């Protein structure tokens, strides 16, 4: 909602600035002269023309470009642009000089030298340049005039509006294509992650069932909580951080139930996760990787998981003691999570992985808002 308000506020400010642009640089002493729309015909004309060009900018951006330019109808689009240009030129000429021909580019103002009424008693007319001797001459007055400035001014503003709207539309289209591509990549990565979680968790339940452990029913309940989270929340762009922390806690509890006393798990969460959001399933792969590659029933296994939440930054450290059964290759879930972090949190996360002789340590800091 705040983003929409800021969007409309920005457009409103830009529109107002554009409408008052003709009055910002005037021949008066001041930088800005407030337009007199009530009694000044010239100000009303400029305001109407600029307002019409502003309306055409949005019409071109939201209708003509998507309907014609992006639908492989570029020739028809540019023909329409040319027609609208002629229309605006006619409007600007008609409003300023309604009695003149639209195609007449001459200046119809009366020659200055023929304005006899200006030279009253006590005022001398300008000298006749033809009768003056050779030498420096005073400034001459062009009696023929030149092309009216309405055409050039209106055409310049119109073309700038068309070009800028085209650039904005093309840039927005490229951004949308990039977003759709990112969504497709994320959907593919999630499709790989979710079955990966289910496969590993079912293996844990299967191991408990083989041992006929009394904790099997609790493990089934914890598995149902995990699956409910994946089904209902995994496809959301962001989710409340407290739900993600609760999911991690259920996962760790399930692993501790399965492994029993064969692993020492130090799990701590500091700070409040409430009121903050994060992408779902972005943290669990690092924790899962520690249990997958750092646990051996025949050895003493150690896993440490520390999560600190301070302001809008979450810091997580996951470390596990290496065992002889550890796999050298990176798991699918971990690699996908690294790719998702690069896509979803560019310049908003730091990931450092230390792979030493006897330990595997992951340090992750990520912005949560």
C-alpha positions in Angstrom: 0.0 0.0 0.0 2.8 2.4 0.9 4.5 1.6 -2.4 1.4 2.5 -4.3 1.0 5.8 -2.5 4.6 6.7 -3.2 4.2 5.7 -6.8 1.1 8.0 -7.3 2.7 10.8 -5.3 5.8 10.7 -7.6 3.7 10.8 -10.7 1.6 13.6 -9.4 4.7 15.7 -8.6 6.2 15.0 -12.1 2.9 15.9 -13.8 2.7 19.2 -11.9 6.3 20.0 -12.7 5.7 19.3 -16.4 2.5 21.5 -16.5 4.3 24.5 -15.0 7.5 24.0 -17.1 6.6 26.8 -19.6 6.4 29.3 -16.8 9.7 28.4 -15.1 12.0 30.2 -17.4 10.5 33.4 -18.6 11.8 36.8 -19.8 10.7 38.4 -16.5 13.0 39.2 -13.7 11.9 36.2 -11.6 12.7 32.5 -12.3 9.1 31.4 -12.0 6.0 33.4 -12.9 2.7 32.0 -11.7 0.4 31.5 -14.8 -2.6 33.8 -15.1 -5.1 31.3 -16.5 -8.0 33.5 -15.9 -7.1 36.6 -17.9 -4.0 35.7 -19.9 -4.9 33.9 -23.2 -1.3 32.9 -23.9 -1.0 31.2 -20.5 -4.2 29.3 -21.0 -3.0 28.1 -24.4 0.3 26.8 -23.1 -1.4 25.1 -20.1 -4.0 23.4 -22.4 -1.3 22.2 -24.9 0.9 20.8 -22.1 -2.0 19.2 -20.4 -3.0 17.5 -23.6 0.6 16.3 -24.2 0.7 15.0 -20.7 -2.5 13.0 -21.2 -1.2 11.7 -24.5 2.0 10.5 -22.7 0.0 8.2 -20.5 -2.3 7.2 -23.3 0.7 6.2 -25.4 2.4 4.4 -22.5 -0.6 2.4 -21.3 -2.5 1.8 -24.6 -0.7 2.5 -27.8 2.6 0.9 -27.0 1.2 -2.3 -25.5 -1.6 -2.6 -28.1 0.5 -1.8 -31.2 4.2 -1.5 -30.7 4.6 -4.7 -28.6 2.2 -6.6 -30.8 4.4 -6.4 -33.9 2.4 -3.5 -35.4 5.3 -0.9 -35.3 4.4 0.6 -38.7 0.8 1.3 -37.7 2.1 2.6 -34.4 4.4 5.2 -36.0 1.8 6.2 -38.5 -0.5 6.9 -35.5 2.2 8.8 -33.8 2.7 11.0 -36.9 -1.0 11.7 -37.1 -1.2 12.7 -33.5 1.8 15.0 -34.0 -0.1 16.8 -36.9 -3.1 17.0 -34.7 -1.2 18.7 -31.8 0.5 21.0 -34.2 -2.9 22.0 -35.6 -4.3 22.5 -32.1 -1.4 24.7 -31.0 -1.5 26.8 -34.2 -5.3 27.1 -34.1 -5.4 28.2 -30.5 -2.7 30.8 -31.0 -3.9 32.0 -34.4 -7.3 30.7 -35.3 -7.6 32.9 -38.4 -4.5 31.5 -40.1 -4.0 28.6 -42.3 -2.5 25.5 -40.6 0.0 24.9 -43.4 1.1 28.5 -43.7 4.5 28.7 -42.0 5.0 32.4 -42.5 4.9 34.9 -39.6 1.8 37.0 -40.1 2.8 39.7 -37.7 2.9 43.2 -39.2 6.4 44.4 -40.3 7.9 46.5 -37.6 8.7 49.3 -40.0 5.1 49.7 -41.0 3.8 50.3 -37.5 3.5 54.0 -38.0 1.3 54.3 -34.9 4.3 53.4 -32.7 6.3 56.5 -33.8 4.4 59.2 -32.1 5.7 62.8 -31.7 9.0 62.8 -30.0 10.0 59.3 -31.2 12.2 58.8 -34.2 11.7 55.9 -36.5 14.7 53.6 -37.2 17.1 54.9 -39.8 16.9 53.8 -43.5 19.8 51.3 -43.8 20.0 51.8 -47.6 20.9 55.5 -47.3 23.5 55.1 -44.6 27.2 55.3 -45.6 29.4 52.2 -45.3 30.5 51.4 -41.8 29.1 50.0 -38.6 25.3 49.8 -38.7 22.7 49.7 -35.9 20.7 46.5 -35.2 18.3 45.8 -38.1 14.7 44.8 -37.9 13.6 41.8 -39.9 10.4 42.8 -41.6 9.8 39.4 -43.1 9.6 37.4 -39.9 10.3 33.7 -39.6 8.4 30.5 -38.9 6.2 30.5 -35.9 7.7 29.0 -32.7 4.5 27.1 -31.8 5.4 24.3 -34.3 8.9 23.7 -33.1 8.0 24.0 -29.4 5.1 21.6 -29.6 6.9 19.1 -31.8 9.9 19.1 -29.5 7.8 18.4 -26.3 5.7 15.8 -28.2 8.7 13.9 -29.5 10.4 13.9 -26.2 7.2 12.5 -24.6 7.0 9.8 -27.2 10.6 8.8 -26.9 10.6 8.8 -23.1 7.4 6.7 -22.9 8.9 4.2 -25.4 12.0 3.9 -23.3 10.1 3.5 -20.0 7.8 0.9 -21.6 10.7 -1.1 -23.1 12.6 -1.0 -19.8 9.5 -2.1 -17.8 8.9 -4.9 -20.3 12.5 -6.1 -19.9 12.2 -6.0 -16.1 9.0 -8.0 -16.2 10.6 -10.6 -18.5 13.5 -10.8 -16.0 11.1 -11.2 -13.1 9.2 -14.0 -14.9 12.4 -15.7 -15.6 13.4 -15.5 -12.0 10.0 -16.9 -10.9 10.5 -19.8 -13.3 13.9 -20.5 -11.9 12.7 -20.3 -8.3 9.8 -22.6 -9.1 12.2 -25.1 -10.5 14.5 -24.9 -7.5 11.5 -25.3 -5.1 10.3 -28.3 -7.1 13.7 -29.9 -6.4 13.9 -28.9 -2.7 10.5 -30.1 -1.5 10.8 -33.7 -2.6 14.3 -33.6 -1.2 13.0 -32.7 2.3 10.3 -35.3 2.1 12.7 -38.0 1.1 15.1 -37.3 4.0 12.4 -36.9 6.6 10.6 -40.2 5.6 14.0 -41.9 5.9 14.1 -40.7 9.5 10.6 -42.0 10.3 11.5 -45.3 8.6 14.6 -45.6 10.8 12.5 -45.1 13.9 9.9 -47.6 12.8 12.5 -50.2 12.2 13.7 -49.9 15.8 10.1 -49.9 17.0 10.9 -46.7 18.9 8.1 -45.3 21.1 8.9 -41.9 19.7 7.7 -42.9 16.3 4.1 -41.4 16.8 5.7 -38.0 17.9 7.9 -38.1 14.8 4.9 -38.7 12.6 3.2 -35.6 14.2 6.3 -33.6 13.6 6.5 -34.8 10.0 2.9 -33.7 9.5 3.8 -30.2 10.8 6.7 -30.0 8.4 4.6 -31.1 5.5 1.8 -28.7 6.4 4.3 -25.9 6.3 5.7 -26.9 3.0 2.3 -27.3 1.4 0.7 -24.1 2.7 3.7 -21.7 2.9 6.5 -22.9 0.6 5.1 -21.2 -2.5 4.8 -17.8 -0.8 7.3 -15.1 -1.7 7.8 -14.2 1.9 6.6 -15.5 5.2 6.7 -14.5 8.9 10.1 -15.3 10.3 8.5 -16.9 13.4 6.9 -19.6 11.2 10.2 -20.3 9.5 11.9 -20.6 13.0 9.1 -22.9 14.2 9.7 -25.1 11.1 13.4 -25.3 11.8 12.7 -26.2 15.5 10.3 -29.0 14.4 12.9 -30.3 12.0 15.7 -30.4 14.6 13.4 -32.1 17.1 12.6 -34.8 14.6 16.3 -35.4 13.9 17.1 -35.5 17.6 14.3 -38.0 18.1 15.6 -40.2 15.3 19.3 -40.0 16.3 18.9 -40.2 20.1 22.2 -40.0 22.0 24.4 -40.5 19.0 24.5 -36.7 18.3 25.0 -33.7 20.4 22.9 -30.8 19.1 23.4 -27.2 20.5 20.5 -25.2 19.1 19.9 -21.6 20.2 17.7 -18.7 18.9 18.4 -15.2 20.2 16.2 -12.2 19.4 12.5 -11.9 18.5 11.4 -13.2 15.0 8.0 -11.6 15.2 7.2 -8.7 12.8 9.9 -9.8 10.3 9.6 -11.7 7.0 11.8 -14.0 5.1 11.7 -16.3 2.1 10.4 -19.7 3.1 12.9 -22.7 3.2 15.9 -20.4 2.7 17.6 -21.5 5.9 16.7 -25.1 6.4 19.0 -26.6 3.8 22.1 -25.5 5.7 20.8 -27.2 8.8 19.7 -30.3 6.9 23.1 -30.5 5.3 24.7 -30.6 8.8 22.6 -33.6 9.8 23.0 -35.3 6.5 26.8 -35.1 6.3 27.9 -34.6 9.9 26.2 -37.6 11.7 27.6 -41.1 12.1 26.0 -43.5 14.6 29.5 -45.1 15.2 31.1 -41.7 16.1 30.4 -38.8 18.4 28.7 -36.2 16.3 28.5 -32.6 17.2 26.1 -30.0 15.5 25.9 -26.4 16.6 23.1 -24.1 15.3 23.0 -20.5 16.4 20.4 -18.0 15.1 20.7 -14.3 16.2 18.1 -11.8 15.2 19.0 -8.1 15.6 17.0 -5.3 14.1 16.5 -6.3 10.4 19.5 -8.7 10.1 19.4 -12.4 10.8 22.7 -14.2 11.5 23.0 -17.9 11.4 25.9 -20.2 12.1 25.7 -23.9 11.4 28.7 -26.1 12.2 29.2 -29.8 12.3 32.0 -32.1 13.1 33.1 -34.1 10.1 32.7 -37.9 10.2 34.2 -40.6 8.1 30.9 -41.0 6.2 30.7 -37.4 5.1 30.1 -36.9 1.3 32.4 -34.7 -0.6 29.8 -33.4 -3.1 27.4 -30.6 -2.2 23.8 -31.7 -1.8 21.0 -30.7 -4.2 19.1 -28.8 -1.5 22.2 -26.8 -0.4 23.2 -25.8 -3.9 19.7 -24.8 -4.7 19.5 -22.6 -1.6 22.8 -20.9 -2.6 21.3 -20.1 -6.0 18.0 -18.9 -4.4 19.9 -16.5 -2.2 21.7 -15.1 -5.2 18.4 -14.5 -7.0 16.2 -13.3 -4.1 18.7 -11.4 -1.9 21.3 -9.8 -4.2 23.5 -7.5 -2.1 21.3 -8.3 0.9 23.1 -11.4 2.2 26.6 -12.6 3.0 27.4 -16.3 2.9 30.7 -17.8 4.0 31.4 -21.5 4.1 34.5 -22.9 5.9 35.5 -26.4 4.9 38.3 -27.4 7.2 39.9 -30.8 7.9 37.6 -31.6 10.8 34.7 -29.1 10.6 32.2 -27.7 8.1 31.0 -24.2 9.1 28.4 -22.1 7.5 28.0 -18.4 8.4 25.0 -16.6 6.9 23.7 -13.1 7.4 20.6 -12.0 5.7 18.3 -9.0 5.8 14.8 -9.7 7.1 12.1 -7.0 7.0 
